[in-house]
Amino acid sequence: MAEKPKSVVLGVVVAAVFAGLGGMVFQKVRADRAAREQHVTPPLDAATRARISDALRTPR
């Protein structure tokens, strides 16, 4: 009897998905590092931190 050929499509699709996710993770890491090095977001002062804290603690 002839053996059924095994499909490699599933393996290729899985590899492509993992490669895509890995690329997205590396892109996110690089973007975060660049933002941290360029100081895109300024540090928060005490008054701003207090307002954010109060807004998060106060139920609506």
Buried (B, 14 or more C-beta within 10 A) or exposed (E): EEEEEEEEEEEEEEEEEEEEEEEEEEEEEEEEEEEEEEEEEEEEEEEEEEEEEEEEEEEE
